[in-house]
Structures are given as structure tokens and as C-alpha cells.
């Protein structure tokens, strides 16, 4: 019972870290990265379709994404979806492919992006702390029901705290790495 609580907490914290890592991939760091387009949905014959499912995305140059649609008729729809997205990029449509040039980041823009990384990191830490609280509540309930002793509860709470500290340390490390990538850019 008690190990289940810790295992579940660790699993949920790992999911929070994975979600944080996914959020970081959507942040533009001044270099071309196909994951920038993961959240772009194209209205394709009336259905919102992920851009990455209807085209191939290549990186011919360090700061250029080239989008080649599988269906050439969807080129205009893809262009409109990119313009409507929050990427802030201007697509160049040559009739066959769309090129997205990732602009060099200004110092001010780097600071804004670093703040966004911090915001995502804080959201991830809040999720981890919520998981910790649920685990601690579960341990208190188990002790109250007589499933574990008070000493076991204290020991398990220390284990939950260690798992929490490790998760927060991982989040901080990933955030620092991303900030460094942005400032080095």
C-alpha cells in the first residue's frame, strides 16, 4: 500500500516533468526545430489536422524550416494555419514548399523567452508539489486507518520528499539548460 503511494507519486511527477519537457520544445531559441510546428493545426477539408501529419518538415539550413505538404493543394491552408498560430513567423510560399526563416533573437526577446521558460518551470513545480501533497495525504490516511505505523509514515514521508526534491532538481536543470541555449543562441 505505502510503496504504491510512493510509486504512483514518482510516476505522476515523471509525467509532470515530461509535460514540462514537451513545453520547452515549443519555445523558439533562434534555431530551426521541427518541434516548433507540433501544435500547429491546419483546417484540412474541415478537420483540424496536425501540420506534422500532412507534410514533411526538413531543416535545410540552421535557421530555416522547410515544409513540404503531401497534398500540394493544402499549401495555402498550411500557410494560413502558420500565420494564425502564435509562432510569430512569416511563411514564404513558393507554390511547392513553405519556408520558415527563424529570425535571430534580440537581447530583449531572449529575456522574454527566458521568462517563459521560468513560467513553464514554475507550473511544473506546482504540479510536482500537488502530487507530493496527494501522496502525503494518502500516507496520513493509511496511518489513520492502521495500515501503517506512525514511524513508517514518517519514513515514507521522507521518501516522498526525496522523490519531490529529485523531481524539482530535474525541472530546474532542464530550465537552466534551456535558458543557456536561449542566451547562447
DARASUL-V268390 format. One line per field, one symbol per residue. burial: + if it has 24 or more other C-alpha atoms within 12 Angstrom, else -. A space follows every 50 residues. Layout:
burial = ???
//
This chain:
burial = -+--++--++-+++-++--++-++++++++++++++++++++-+------ ++-+++++----+++++++----+++++++++----+-+-+++---++++ ++-------+--++-+++-++-+++-+++-++-+++-+++-+-------- --+--++-+++-++--++-+++-++--++--++-+
//
